[in-house]
Amino acid sequence: MTTPPPRTARRPRRRPAGTRTAAAATAVLSSLALLAACAGPPKDRSGGVTDVKLSASTPEAKGEIDSFTWAVYAEPPTLDYTVAFDYPQNTVLSNVCESLMRWNPDLTTEPGLARKASNPDPTTWVYDLRPGVRFHGGGEMTADDVVFSLGRQTDPANAAAWAQNFQNVESVTKSGPLQVTVKLKKPDSQFPQYMATAAGVVASKAVVEAAGKDYGTTGGLGCTGPFTLGTWNKGQSIELDRFDGYWGTRAKSKKAVFRFLTDPSARTNAMLSGEIDGGYLIPTESYGRLRGSGVGTLYFGEGLSTVNVNVTNTQGPLGDVRVRRALSLALDRTGFVKAGLGGAGTVTSSLTTRAAWAAAPEQTLKTAFDGLPPSGQDVERAKALVKEAGATGKTLTVATSSIGQDVSLLATAVQAAGTSIGLDIRLKTIAPNAFTALFTDPQAREGIDMFPLTYYDSITDPLDLLANFKTGAYMNFAGHSDPAYDRLVDEATAAYDPGKRLETVARLQRQAAEQLLWIPVAEWPTAVFLNKRITGAPTTISYMYHPWAAAVGAAQ
């Protein structure tokens, strides 16, 4: 890993190592074609669903319980908030460590450990802290803890995953016993929003300093959340214990147990048998099975997630935008949604979800979405574009992995699209753990022209994604550079007024759509399964930073 991983990139889910070779692709292609032709009922044999309705949460709990058990697909390597960028650690950490602001299940933001955030001038943010907030190990939260905690995000020694969100921060200082002032080098509309993610976590200075390099892997975390870190059985589970000194509403369960189940089938079976009470990130191939099981309910919520094909090399045929457009036109998005996403998705030609534009007026939405490239197939037009570009017969390599069928089937769908329009698309199978390196290591992307990428926003703002195409941006893997685009990103970043900012972001959306540096494929909701014993968990992507487990309690 050459640089800290991006915290906003949805990381590939680690699944049992396996090999899906190019030879095996034929069978998968047949499956895609079959599924595209046959839309089955919710309990169809594909394991998918067809009638997905989104909600913000599950029914409210009716009472307290002693404990519940939750499945996560991998063991967190650490629970240090500065490097909490992936699903496993944030699913756990969000219940233990809290931030200055809070992302709610309806994806709005409100004060968290800060009772108020004020903006006296464009480059100053003042956070007034809640009084009487206690850390798990004792002691009250102070401004010194906040200054220390935010300071860790910018310490090069920590290689924080959130460091880029502090790039416009000039200083973080204590301006009162319970007040912290952040001075910015220039206005930054994204910084205050990111204070609701792990970037804004506050931990006890004394605890972190005492733990030293072991912080996050052994001992407590010195945070303030509704649960405190309990027993960590390495390789098996993490237990959280209810914190009775919590400043907010007390958790409904005395204990939450997170079990590490890397095998998707084992995870599903554990839910069906009652060994596990629930979990997020349900294997798409298990949607229909869980929904029809009768032992619980499968819910879907807004994920602010789009599935894309990330173009990583524009030195070859993909350097011609006509080839990128041709692949987009030839792609069978509908077939992929049915097969790869278990039917729980919506085809799209937009890089951003509509939900990310919640604050946008109608006219801005029209600017952002009307006239985007079509999401349907037009193979003949695509063939003509490839011919015009002189790319017929050219070879392109797509990375794939057995991480999950959302990855492997999208790679296969791209291969099918390319083959149908005269391109020679080859798949390069990468082990699940190595696939992660595509996000962080340029050497890992050598020889690869594209790879499947699912991206979720960590804040409810489409600029979070579209800023990735700015010159030098972390996930601008193709090295694209357009000074006019960069100026619009800077203009949008500097605009605190959501309406004004989104007007500019709408122009960015149109420009990014024309370039197709990522080929958008589908919107993908969050899925959560709860058995009949428990309820209360939110369904949206907010669970990454919201203390969701505190709301889980008795269903009856």
N, C-alpha and C positions, 0 to 999 in steps of 0.2 A: 504494500500500500504506500503510495508516494505522497498522498495528501489526505487530510481528513475527509471522510465520506460525506456526501451531501445529506443533510437531514431531511430535506423535502422529497428526496427521491424515494419512492416506494421500493424497498429493497426486495429482491427475489426471495421467495420463501424457501427455506432450506428443506429439502426433502431427501429421502434416501437416494444415495448415489445410484445411477443407472445409466444406461446408454440407449439413446434413441438415434439410431443410425439413419443415414439417408435411405438405406434399403428399406427400413421400416416405414419410411414416409408414405409409401404407396398405400399401405393399409389405412393409415390415418387419413390420407386424402379421400379414400373411399368413404370412410366414416363421415368426413365433413360433407361430402356430396349427399350422402344418404340423409344426414341430419338436416341439411338445408332443404331437402325435399319433403321431409316429414316432420311437421310440428306436432309433437305429441301432447297429451294432457299433462298436468302437473306431476304425475307419478310415472312419466314415461320411462322406457327402458334405458334411455341414455343417462339417466341419473339427474337430468336437469329439471327445470321448472319453466313455466310459461306465463304465469300470472303473478308477477312481482309487484307488490305495493310497498312503497317506502313509508316509514314512520320515523319519528325522532327518538322514540323510546318504547320500551315494553311496558305492560301494565304495572302500576305502582305496587310495591310489596305491601302485604297486609300485616306483616309482623316480623319479629326478629327470629333469627336462626342461630344455631351454634356455629355452623361452618358451611362452606360450600367449596366444591372442587372445580377448577377451571383448566382447560387444556391450552397450552401454548406449544407452538411447533418446534421451538428450540430453546435451549437454556441461554439466558443472557450472559454474555461474556463478562459484563460488569454492570453495576447499577449506578455508576458515576453519572450524574445528570449531564455533564459536559460532553459525553460521548453517547448519549442516549438518542440514537437516530433511527433505530430499527423497531419492528413490531414487538418482539419478545420483551425487550427491556422497558419500552414505554408502556406496554400493557400492564406491567407490574408497577413500574416507577410512578405512574400517574396517581396511584393511590397512596403513595408514601411521601412523595415530595411535591410541594405546591409552588406555584409561580406568582409573580406580582399581579398578573391578570389571570382570568379564567375563560376558557373556551367552553361554552355551554353545549348541551346536546342538540339544541337547535342551531348551532354553529354561529351564534352571536357571542360577543365578548363582554365581560363585566369585570369589575374589580375582584381581585383575589386576595393575596396577602397585602396588597395595597388597597386601602379603603377608598382612595381617590388618586387619579392621575390627571395632572393639569399641564397645560402647554402655554406658558405665559408668553413665549415668543417662538418662532419657527425652529430654533435650534436648542430649545430647552424643554426637558420633560421632568416634572417634579412628581415624585411618588410619596404620598403620605401613607404610612404603614398603619395597619390595624394594631391597636394596643392590646396587650395581654395575650398575644399568640405565643404558645409555648412549644419548644422543641421536644421531640420524643424522649430525649435523655435528660430533660430538665433545662431550665433557663428560658428567658423570654427572648423573642426575636427583636433585634435592634437594627438600626441603620448600619452599624458596623458589619453585621452579618450580610446585609444586602450588598454593600460595597465589595466585600470579600467574595461573595458568591458570583456576582457579575464579573468581577475581575478575573476569576478563574477561566471564564470563557475566552478571554483575550490573551491569556498567558501562553506563549508558544510552547512551553514545556508540557502543557496539557493536550495539545493538538486537538482542541475542541471542535466537535462537529458543527457547532453553532457560531464559530468565529466570524464567518462572513456576514452574519447579521449584526455584527458590532463594527463593521468596517467604517461606518460614519460616526462612531462614538469617539469624542475627544477626551471626555473624562466622566467618571462616576464618583461623586463625592457625597459625604455625609453633610447635610444642611440642617440637621436637627436630630434629636435623639430618635425620632421616628420619622425621619424624612430624608430622602435621597434625591439628589439632583443629577440628571444626566445631561451633559452638554454635547451637542452634536457638531460635527464639522460643517454640516449643511443639512437642510431639512430632509427628513427620512420618514415617509409615511409607513414604511414597513416595520421599522424598529418597534414602535409602541404596540403593534399587533403581535409581534413575536414575543413580547413579554408574557403572552398567554401560553407559550410553548415551554419546552424544557430549557430554552434559552433564558427564560426569566425565573428559573428555580432559585429559591433561597434555602440555603443549608447553614447549619451552625458552624461558624468559623472555628470554634474550639474543637468540635468533633472532626471536621475535615483535616485540620492541621495535626491533630493527634493521630489520625489514621495514616497520614502520609500517603505513600504510594499504594497502600492497601485499601484506600478509600474506594468503596463501591464493590469490593469483592469479599471482605470479611468485616464483621462487626456491624454497628448501626450506620444509618445514613445521616443522622442528625437533621432530620427534616420535620415538617409540621403537619403532615397529612392525616387523614382519618385512620390510617393503618400504620403500624410500625413494622419494620423488617423483623421477622421472627427467625425460625430455623431455616437454614439454606442447606438442604441435602444435595450436595454437588452431584450433578448428573441425573437427579431424579425430580426434585421439587423445591419450590420456595414457598414458605408459609408467611403470611402476614397476620399480625395480631391487632385487634381493634385498639385504638389509642383513646383511652377514656378521658384524656386531658385535651381532646380536640376542641378547637375554638368554634367550629361549625356544628352542623347537625351530625349527631353520633351515627356511626355505621350500624346497619341493621344486622350484620353478621359479626360474631365474635372472632371469626377466623376465616381467611381465604387461602386456599391451597392451590398453587399453580403447578400442574404436572407437565413435565416435558415429554411430549409425544411427537417424535419426528416423523413417524410413518402416518400418512394421511388415512390409510385404512384403519390402522390401530386407533387413531384419534376418533374416527367416526364410530367404530365399534364400541369404544369406551363410552361415548355419549349414548349410544343405543342401549347399552347394558345397564346404564345407571352408575357405572364406575366414575364417570365424570358428569358434573351437572350442566356444563355448558362451555361455550368458547366462541371466540371470534375467528375470522379467517377460516371459514368452513371450506373444505375441499370442494371445488365446483362439481366434481363428479358425484358428490354425496348429497347434493341439494335435494333431489327427489326422494332419495332413500330416507333422509332425516324427516323431511316434511310428511312423508306418508307413514312414518313409523308408529305414530300414536303415543310416543313416550314424551313428546315435548313439542315445541313450536320453533320453526325457523323464521326469523325476522330479517327484514332488509331495511337499511337506512342509507342516507346520503353519504357517499364516500369521497366526494370531491376528487374522484379518480378517473383518469382517462388511460386507456390502453393504447400504446403507440408503437410504431416501428422507428427506432432511433437510428438516424443516418450518422455513421461515425467516420466515413471516408468520402470526401468529395474530390479526391485526386483522380479517381477512376470514372467510370460511366455515370455515377451518381452526381458528379460535378455538373452535369447538364440537368437543369431543372426539369426538362422535358421527360427525362427518364424517371425522375422522382414522381412526376405527375402521372406518368404511365402506370407505374406500380400502384399508385393510389387508385387509379381508375380500374385496374384489373383485380383488385383485392375483393374477395368475397367476405365482406364484413358480416353479413347476416349469418352465413354458415359458421364463421368463427364464434359469434356470440352464442349460437346454439350449442356448438360442440365444446369450445374452449372455456366459455364462461357459464356453462350449465344453463343457458337461456336467461340468465339474470344480468342483462346488460342492454344497452341501446346503441345501435350503430350511430356513428357520428363522423363528421369531417371537421369538427372543431377541436382544437387543442385543449380548450378549457371547458369545464362543465358549466351548464347554465346556472347551477346553484352557486357557483363562485361569484356570480354577478348579482347577488341578491340586492345590493344597494343601488343598482343601476336603473335609471329611468327607461321607459319604453324606447325612446328614440336612440339611446345609447345601445340598447340591446339589438335594435335593428342594424345599427352600424356594425356591431360586432359579429352578428350571425347571418344577416341577409347577404346572399351572394357568395357565401363560402363555396369552395369546390364541392361537387356532388359526392355523396357517400355511396351511391349505387355503382354497379359495374357498367363499364362501357369498353369491352375488350377491343372492339374494332378501332375505336379512337385511340386506345392505349397502344395498339400495334403501330398505328400511324405515327404516333409520337416517337416511339422507339426507332422506327425507320428514319424519321426526320433527323433524329439525333445521331444517326449512324451507329447505333448501339446494338443492332441485331446480332445475336450470337455472343455478345460480351458476357463475361463471367462475373458474378457477384457472390460474395460469401455472407451468409447469415448465421449468427451464433444461435445455438439452441441448447436446451438443458432439460433434464428430467425433473427439474424443480417442481413443476406442476404443469397440468395440461394447458393452462392459460399461456405459458411460455412456449411449450413444445408445439402446440397446435397453431399458434400464431406464426411461428417460424415456418411451419409446414404450409400454411396458407399463403405466405409470401412466396415460397418456392413455387406453389401451384400458379400463383398470379404471374410470376416472372416467366415460367415455362410457357404459359398460354400466349404471351406476347413476344416471344422470341429471345428472351434472355436465358442465360445459363445460371440458374441459382443453385448454389451449393450450400449445404448445411454443415456447420462445424459444431459438433456436440462437445459441450464443456461440462465438467462435473459441477454439481450445485455449488460447492464452496468456491470453486474457481470462477464460476459465473459472477459472483459478487465482485470480483476484481475488475470486471468490465467497467464498473462505476468509478473505480478509484485509481486504476493503474493504466496509463497510456500504453504500456508495453503489452498488456493483456488484450488490448484492442487492435494490435497490429495484425494485418491480414484479414480483418473483419470489416465488412462494409455496413452492416446493419445488425441490430439485435432488438428483441422485444423489450419494451420498457413500459411499466405501469407506474404512473406518477400521481401522487395525491398532494393536494395543497395542505400545508400546515396552518394556514390562515384562510379566512374566507375572502380571498382577494385574487382575481385572475392574474394580477401582475406577478404573483408568486411564481407562476409557471412561465409566463412570457418573458420574464427577465433572463431566463436561461439562454436566450439567443443573443444576448448582448456580447460584444467582443470580450473575450477572455473569461466569460462566465464559467462557473465550475462544470456545468453539464453541457456546455457548448462543445460537444465532442468532435464535431465536424470542423471546428475552427472558423466558423462563419463570422464575417465582420462586415458591418454596414453602418457607417457613421450616422446616417439619418435615423436608423433604428435605435442606435445607442442614445442619440439625443432625446428621442421619445421616451425611452426607459428612464433617463435622468429626469425628464420633465414630469413623468407620472410619479416617480419616487418622491419628488419634492412636493407633490400636491396632497395636502392633508384632507381637503374636502373630497369625500368619496365621489360625488357627482362629477366634479372637475377631473379627478384622477381617472375615473372609468371612461370618460370621453376620450382621453389620450390612450388608455389601454385598449379601447375598441379599435383604434387605428393600428395599434401593435398587433392585435389579433388578426386583422386583415392582411397585414404585411407578412406575418409569420405563416399564415395560411398559403400565401402565394409562393413562399420559398420551400415549404414542406421539408424542413430539416428534420422534423419528426412527422411521420405519416400517422395522423390520428385514425383510430379504428373504432373505439367504443367507449362509452361511459360505463363504469362498473360500480355497483353499490356495495356497501359494507354488508356482510352477513353475520348474524349471531344466532346461535342455537341455545335454548334454555329448556331443560326438562321440566316436568310438571311440578317439581318441588320448589323451584325458585323463580323469581321475576324481579324486575326493576332496572335491569341494565339498559343503558342507552344503545341505540342501534347505529348511530352515526359515527363517523371517523373521529369525533370528539373524544372518544375513549383513549386516544393516544396521549391526551394531556389533561383530561378531566377525571376526577376521582370517582370513576364509575362504580367501582365495587362497593362503595359506601351505600349505594341505593339498592343493592341486591339483598333480598330477604325472602320471607315465606310467601309462596304463591297462594296458599289457602289460609 
